Amino acid sequence: MPIAFNKQRHITNIEGINRLTQSWRMKERVINNFLLFKTSTAARKIHKQMFLLQMKTVSVALVLCLNFGVDPPDIVKTQPCARLESWIDPSAVSPSKALEIIGASLQKQYERWQPRLKKLKNYVHHYNGHGVPKPTSNGEIRVFNRTYTQYIPLPMYDLQTWMGAPSIYVYDCSNAGSIVDSFKQFAKQHEKEYENEKQNRTSNANSTNNGGQQNIGSGGGVGGVGGVGGIGGNCNITMPSYKNCIQLAACAANQILPMNPDLPADIFTSCLTTPIKIALHWFVMQNTSKLVPKISLDLIDKIPGQLSDRRTMLGELNWIFTAITDTIAWNTLPRDLFQKLCRQDLLVASLFRNFLLAERILRSYDCTPVSCLRLPSTYQHPMWQAWDLALDLCLSQLTFVLNNDHEFIHLPFYEEHLTAFEVWLTLGSKTRIPPEQLPIVLQVLLSEAHRLRALKLLGKFLNLGPWTVNLALSVVRDNGHKYFLSVLQDTTMAKAALQGSLVSICLEQLNDSEPMLRMWLCLCLGRLWNNYDKARWCGVRDIAHEKLSQLLNDPIPEVRTACVFALGTFINSVQKRSEHANNIDQIIAMTLINTVTHDMSYLVRKELVVALQWMVLHYENSFVTLAIAEENSRKDLIVETLSPFSGMRRISSRDRLKIGNNYTGGSDTSSDAGSDRLKRVSSSSSISSLGNNWEFVKKPCESLGHSSLGNLPSLSYGSVYMKLWHGLCVLDNDPHPGVANMSQKITTHIRNQIKDYTIQKEVNDTKILSILLVPPSPSNRTNYLNNKNDSPSPPQPPQTTASTLHSTAADILRTTRMLPQINRGRKPIPNTITEEADEAACNKTPLTTSQFVDWSCAQFAQPVSFDNDNNKQMDVESRSHNEREWRYLRNKTLRIDASEEQQRCTNSKIDCQVFHTRCPQQPEVIKFHPFDTHIAVAVKDYFAIWDWNSGNKLTYYPSRGNKLNTKITTIQYINSHDISLLMTGSDDGSIRVWKNYYNTFGREPMLLTAWQGLSDLQPVSKASIASAGLVTSWEQKTLTLAVTGDVRIVRLWDAETELRKQDLPTGADCCSICLDTDGTGSLMVVGCGDGSVRLFDRRLAQNESRIMTWHEHNTLVLDINLQTNNSTRLITGLSSGDVRIFDLRKNSSLNVIHTTPGLSAFCVHPTTNIFACPSKALEIIGASLQKQYERWQPRARYKHSLDSTVEKAKKLCTSLRRNAREERVLFHYNGHGVPKPTSNGEIWVFN
């Protein structure tokens, strides 16, 4: 059974990496690094100094001591013996010419690694001593004189002095190991001499400084010693590190090179410089080559292709050989030594990888190659078997390729090792040895054919923890991470990303099937063009906002949230406003409002608020004007409320001029006062400027409980900003408190802008009141205005007439309309809604922020599984696994016991009370838990949990939202088979899901998620006899929530994607009283307020989903039930006492069972033929349904002795526990209409 609301977004706090994961990740990394250094071996300490010295090969010295035709006196060669040098037969040409060709060939092989050897200054010394005697015990090697007539000894001491350190030495001769031993002795001697010289120079420098102070004028002496002092003055002489020189010797000190005529004489050099060729020759000569018939040594030279072309046979062998030797080196060498030898220099890396092959081949001829630095033995490593297999598969198709019978078929080497790596991922752990295929996986990333699979496997590996990251970094080049650090520290990174077409690349991948990639792409785009105008306009050219808007309906909530983030930063990235930019911002804002305002995921709605705030900040003047209109619409003008006149109506500003001209103080208009009464003027010129956009202002005010605009005309919507303001007002009342608080910060910011204006307006209204209620002071101003002769008139007695009031009020109102324009140190409030943005387009300080981006970064930094959540392997020894296993076993036992009890339930009676309690208030809804001994009770906007087995009250917690006077009308258990969640639905359409709802370990219930289940829907128009509130039905198997109520549709929500699946029209102009689903995602039945019962098939199209309607009921349908044990049976209960049984395939009911009239509740057991129906007479009837439906058999009639104060109880509810060993009936009654306020609801449980 699937589990809902158990993703990372539900079980972790949405906080940034700094507060959530940085601490434990830093601790883990410190521990890992500590263990890494703690477990260092002695070899690591020996090579520590060598690791710090960056080995770079700069030049190669090839010393070939060959004298063809003349063998050395101390070597007795066999006949025939090995003759080939650098794969060249010297007997084919003259001796002098042969030496020149061999030298050029060997030089060419080295130049393949270092093309510019002649321009460099440090050396690799490659010594071939096949034509001279063996090295002496005194540490000398033999070379020729210029005429090749004498063997001249060359001490290793002198060679060390010439070569310097660090250098690389290759010895291809017999007894080569003795050279390595002598080299070490002379290296110690050199170091002692350098140390003595340093001490002497230091003492000479000190004596020179003392002598110079005593006799500065002794020119020659001081000058001579000064030269020494100048050298000795700098005593920090760098001592050559001869111990860190690399030496590769063909054999040990007492061994002679093999003389097999089928092998080259310089077999050691061949292994180092031409490994593929010598490996093929040696493989063919072995007994295993018999598995590949008709392959001779001559065919080896005909293998097609080039070493540098991986698409050819020879190139692929070279590619595989590099992978195998690299893997062997990484698995056997210490990490720092591996970096030193295989990652710092191409020539050094090639020599050491090929040295591993030399050891394998020469050991088969009783020769042991020697190296210094000393390497562990690798000639029996299991990876060599993979190399032999690759050679076998390659040579098996060689003859066919050479004969053009078919093309070369690429070897399955990489597929097989990727599979082996995948097996390790399945079974491996941190305590096991690292996967030996890791270098192969990293190398195959360069292959386009296997890159995708390798990336997925590498991603799984890196997600195991920081220790895997350390392993991966140990394979790549040392300090390779510095490249990424340099990129992150580069202030021009955004520009570089823009130049690299990052916007276009991200937009092209938005439809990828991997949700993590889609989420990352959105975050990347949002970060890229945040406050970067050029990146925004690059996105405009690629219509990025239209492509991103397609992800607003993505099935993954995190992707939708990241998309909203990207669109929000897109709005905020404009540095210079233009009409084009404003139009794009308005399109984006309206798309967000219309698409995700009622998204099921609160993460999306939070990010929506963050995105809309940029519209508010950049177009603040427009929203301030709307706030003024909203504020003025909340209350009538004081002139209207306190005027002695009635019949006020709003007039336009054009009519105000007529007031001033028609009503004067000198004219008697008392006769007109009764017929044309005082007219109300608009309270603000801003409202006048709204024109036909009053309807928008009306809607949010009505939602806040203000009806003062009822006399205003209902006109069409106008400006985009009105709709955005309306959307923010809706978000102010969001069921999730986090979303509501964020939205309220924005709307409060705008309303605070008019706070001073409102205070001033109240002062002006007070002045108007004083004018209206107090007679005006004597003034002959009006007489002067009306006197055609300019002579003054005598004073007139004061007169209080309607015209006087009109004139004075109009003058003051005209004055007050100018007050909002006064500068009080704040931004002036506009008089009209403008489509232009604020002039200052600089970066705005955000009013509210979310932690989603930081939380996403933390999620990307944590191990993430690429597999389906249902297929994740849990730790079988963990506590969570044991608890879940216990719950599953308990549930299984309960189901078995319940099925056995249901077969014997025909003769049992429900007459034993096992639980009784009294609620603090009158309960509204009750619900049994299917497995736990819990009862959930809804009491107005509170929910309570009782344990009916122990009688304890576990929880009494408020589920109230932002709106007042709401009550819970539905309760559902989510994940009842696992860690249960409690879902509550209120009559305002809001839905909330709670975890820890029964106060586990003393912790209060926690809101997991909340959303508006029903919103922006047209309510029913036909007056119903009952109001349903919110009605729900939960399907655990499909993770679907069906929601209906006082609307004309049934809305289906998908808890997995947190999206609205579809809206199914009921076809009835009345409320839906009850709802039930079949649990499989197919059928659904709705009981409507007009008595009709409607059957839906959710698999059909929306307009075709209603497949059956029954009109047999003439009273209210209390409850309906689709029987799970009979897929074609439907049971309905009516308030008249009738219980009807339907066959879904028939147009009419099969049977009617008449119970006690006046039922107030009805409940059917979902799996057993039992129903319960308490009547208004407080009599509980339990009945069983016979299979033939011929009669009904009362199971129990229980009448409780009631207190006289609750005899007028109007509502009763029942609930049957699904998986109980005995059928339990839970019912309660409440005291609506009870005269005494102290009466409480009571709850009983019977079995």
Number of C-alpha atoms within 10 A of each C-alpha: 11 14 20 21 20 15 11 10 19 14 11 11 11 19 18 19 21 12 12 16 17 14 11 11 16 12 11 15 15 12 13 15 15 11 11 12 11 9 10 12 10 9 14 18 12 12 18 13 11 19 18 10 13 11 20 15 22 18 21 22 16 18 15 20 20 22 18 16 10 9 15 17 10 9 14 8 12 11 9 10 15 20 20 19 25 22 19 16 15 20 12 9 12 10 15 11 12 19 20 10 17 20 16 13 16 20 16 14 16 18 16 11 18 18 13 11 18 12 9 12 11 19 22 21 19 20 20 22 24 22 22 25 21 23 23 16 13 12 20 21 25 19 22 18 10 7 6 12 9 12 16 14 16 16 19 21 18 11 14 19 14 10 17 14 19 22 23 21 21 23 26 24 29 25 23 27 25 24 25 23 14 19 24 18 14 20 22 14 13 19 16 13 13 16 14 12 15 19 14 14 21 19 15 20 23 15 13 21 15 11 15 17 9 9 11 11 11 11 10 9 14 18 14 10 19 19 13 15 22 14 15 23 18 12 17 9 13 8 14 17 18 20 19 21 21 22 22 25 26 29 28 20 21 11 18 17 24 23 19 16 14 15 20 22 24 23 27 31 27 24 24 23 22 17 23 21 18 24 21 19 18 16 17 22 15 9 8 11 20 11 12 17 11 12 16 13 14 9 14 16 11 12 18 15 14 15 16 12 13 17 16 19 25 20 18 22 23 20 18 22 23 19 23 21 23 23 19 22 23 21 20 15 18 18 16 19 20 23 21 22 23 24 19 17 19 14 21 21 19 20 21 22 25 24 25 22 23 26 22 21 22 20 14 13 12 13 21 22 25 22 21 18 17 11 15 12 13 19 18 10 13 10 18 18 12 17 19 16 14 19 21 18 17 20 24 17 17 23 17 13 17 15 9 10 10 12 14 17 13 15 17 10 16 20 15 12 17 21 15 15 22 20 12 17 16 11 8 14 12 10 6 9 9 14 18 18 24 21 23 22 24 18 20 23 16 11 13 8 10 15 16 13 16 25 15 13 19 22 15 20 23 20 19 17 18 19 19 17 14 15 17 17 14 19 21 16 15 16 10 11 11 10 10 10 10 11 12 11 10 12 10 11 14 18 15 13 13 17 11 11 12 20 22 16 11 18 20 12 13 20 16 10 9 11 18 16 16 25 21 20 24 25 21 17 27 24 17 25 26 21 20 18 17 17 26 26 17 17 20 15 11 14 12 21 23 15 15 21 19 13 22 22 17 19 15 19 25 22 24 28 28 29 30 31 26 27 30 26 22 31 26 26 24 25 16 11 15 12 11 8 16 19 12 16 21 16 15 22 24 17 16 23 20 12 13 21 21 23 21 23 23 25 22 26 29 27 29 27 31 24 26 26 27 24 22 23 23 24 21 22 25 26 25 25 26 26 23 25 22 20 15 20 22 18 13 14 15 15 21 18 12 12 15 10 15 13 10 15 14 13 13 12 13 8 11 19 11 10 16 17 9 14 18 22 25 18 14 15 17 12 9 11 14 11 8 12 16 22 19 22 22 18 22 19 19 21 22 19 14 21 10 15 19 23 18 22 25 24 17 18 19 14 13 13 9 15 15 15 20 11 9 13 12 15 13 10 14 15 15 14 22 23 18 21 21 20 21 26 21 18 25 23 20 25 25 25 18 14 24 22 17 23 29 18 16 24 20 12 16 21 19 14 21 20 12 12 19 17 11 15 18 12 13 18 20 14 14 21 16 12 17 21 13 9 14 15 10 11 13 18 11 13 18 15 12 14 12 8 8 9 8 10 11 8 11 11 10 13 15 14 17 23 25 24 22 22 19 18 21 19 14 15 19 15 11 19 16 12 13 19 14 12 10 10 6 10 11 16 20 19 22 17 20 16 15 14 19 15 10 11 16 14 13 13 8 12 15 17 13 19 15 21 20 17 22 21 17 20 17 14 17 17 16 15 13 15 10 7 11 9 7 10 9 9 10 10 8 9 10 12 13 13 13 14 14 13 16 14 12 14 19 14 13 18 18 12 15 19 15 12 16 18 9 9 16 16 8 13 16 20 16 11 13 14 16 14 16 14 18 14 18 21 27 23 21 24 22 27 21 19 19 18 16 22 24 24 26 28 24 20 21 19 25 22 23 20 17 21 13 11 14 12 17 18 22 21 18 14 24 19 22 13 12 9 11 18 23 27 24 23 27 21 20 22 20 17 21 18 14 20 22 23 22 25 28 24 21 22 22 22 27 22 23 20 22 19 24 26 17 12 7 10 10 15 21 12 19 20 21 23 22 21 26 21 14 7 10 10 15 17 12 12 12 17 12 14 15 20 22 28 24 25 21 22 19 21 14 18 23 23 20 23 24 28 29 27 25 23 24 22 20 22 21 19 20 18 19 21 20 18 15 16 18 22 17 25 13 17 19 24 28 33 25 24 25 23 26 16 19 14 16 13 19 23 23 25 25 27 27 23 20 19 23 20 21 22 18 20 11 12 11 14 11 13 18 21 13 15 17 16 12 12 18 12 17 21 27 24 21 26 23 25 21 17 11 12 12 13 17 21 20 24 31 26 23 20 22 20 22 21 21 19 16 16 9 11 12 15 17 15 16 18 17 15 20 18 14 16 25 24 23 25 25 27 21 18 16 20 17 22 24 26 32 29 24 21 17 24 17 24 21 22 22 22 18 13 8 9 14 12 14 16 15 16 20 17 15 16 12 10 7 9 8 8 15 19 13 16 17 17 20 25 25 25 25 23 22 21 26 22 18 17 22 23 25 26 25 26 24 23 24 16 11 17 11 10 11 10 19 19 20 18 20 17 23 18 17
